[in-house]
Amino acid sequence: MDAEKRRKHPLISSFQFGFEGIAAAARERNVQIHFGISVFVILSGFLFEINKYEWIAVILCIAGMVSLEMMNTAIERTVDMYTEEFHPLAKQAKDIAAGAVLIFAIASVITGLIIFLPKISAWFR
């Protein structure tokens, strides 16, 4: 690799690359689903007046879920870039990344239930 390619980008470029990545991910169906659910959860947080610790948990779940989905997409694209043919290791890489997303999604749903179920049940009393 020559010196020109190894040159570091200015800090502002790093932010630009990050925003470009978010924009690219936002066009993905699964990320759009997570964004939609996130809007619903945020509105529910305001409706049910969750406390600051609950907000922290919600924000971490949303950020973690979207970030993990973006990493999953990046892994899938990288694997697809290297092979269009079926390969057991390529399938495993994609399945493991999808499994990581699923585990975090389950944990996020459980966190949401812990936060919102008592508030929903109290709302109907």
C-alpha positions in Angstrom: 0.0 0.0 0.0 1.5 3.3 -1.0 1.8 6.3 1.3 -1.1 8.2 -0.4 -3.5 5.4 0.5 -2.2 5.2 4.1 -2.7 8.9 4.7 -5.2 9.5 7.5 -8.4 11.4 6.7 -9.2 14.6 8.5 -11.5 14.1 11.5 -14.4 15.7 9.7 -14.2 13.1 7.0 -14.6 10.3 9.6 -17.9 11.9 10.6 -18.9 12.2 7.0 -18.1 8.5 6.4 -20.2 7.6 9.5 -23.2 9.6 8.3 -22.9 8.1 4.8 -22.9 4.6 6.5 -26.0 5.5 8.5 -27.7 6.8 5.3 -26.8 3.6 3.4 -28.1 1.5 6.3 -31.3 3.5 6.5 -32.2 2.2 3.1 -32.1 -1.4 4.4 -35.5 -3.0 5.2 -34.4 -4.4 8.6 -32.9 -1.1 9.7 -36.1 0.7 8.7 -38.1 -1.8 10.8 -35.8 -1.1 13.8 -36.2 2.7 13.2 -40.0 2.3 13.1 -40.1 0.3 16.3 -37.8 2.8 17.9 -40.1 5.7 17.1 -43.0 3.7 18.6 -40.9 3.0 21.8 -39.8 6.6 22.1 -43.3 7.8 21.8 -44.4 5.2 24.4 -41.7 6.4 26.7 -43.1 9.9 26.6 -46.7 8.6 27.0 -45.9 6.5 30.0 -43.4 9.0 31.5 -40.6 6.6 32.0 -37.8 7.7 34.4 -34.3 8.7 33.4 -32.9 5.2 34.1 -35.6 3.6 32.0 -34.7 6.2 29.2 -31.1 5.1 29.5 -32.0 1.5 29.0 -34.3 2.3 26.1 -31.7 4.5 24.4 -29.0 1.8 24.9 -31.3 -0.9 23.5 -32.2 1.3 20.4 -28.7 2.3 19.7 -27.4 -1.2 20.3 -30.0 -2.8 18.1 -29.6 -0.4 15.2 -25.8 -0.6 15.4 -25.8 -4.4 15.5 -28.2 -4.5 12.6 -25.8 -2.2 10.7 -22.8 -4.5 11.6 -24.8 -7.5 10.4 -25.5 -5.7 7.1 -21.8 -4.9 6.7 -20.8 -8.5 7.3 -23.4 -9.7 4.8 -22.2 -7.3 2.1 -18.6 -8.2 2.8 -19.3 -11.9 2.4 -21.4 -11.2 -0.7 -18.5 -9.2 -2.2 -16.2 -12.2 -1.9 -18.4 -15.0 -3.1 -21.7 -15.3 -5.0 -21.5 -19.1 -4.8 -22.7 -21.0 -1.8 -20.0 -21.7 0.7 -20.6 -23.2 4.2 -18.3 -20.7 5.9 -20.0 -17.7 4.1 -23.3 -19.1 5.3 -22.0 -19.5 8.8 -20.6 -15.9 8.9 -24.0 -14.6 7.9 -25.9 -16.8 10.3 -23.7 -16.0 13.2 -24.1 -12.2 12.6 -27.9 -12.7 12.3 -27.9 -14.7 15.5 -26.1 -11.8 17.3 -28.9 -9.5 16.1 -31.5 -12.0 17.3 -30.0 -12.3 20.8 -29.9 -8.5 21.2 -33.4 -8.1 19.8 -34.7 -10.7 22.4 -32.8 -8.9 25.2 -34.2 -5.5 24.0 -37.8 -6.9 24.0 -37.4 -8.3 27.5 -36.0 -4.9 28.6 -39.0 -3.2 27.0 -41.4 -5.6 28.8 -39.8 -5.0 32.1 -40.1 -1.2 31.6 -43.5 -0.9 30.0 -45.6 -3.8 31.2 -46.1 -2.4 34.8 -46.9 1.0 33.3 -49.4 -0.4 30.8 -51.1 -2.5 33.5 -51.3 0.5 35.8 -52.8 2.6 33.0 -55.7 0.2 32.7 -56.5 0.1 36.5 
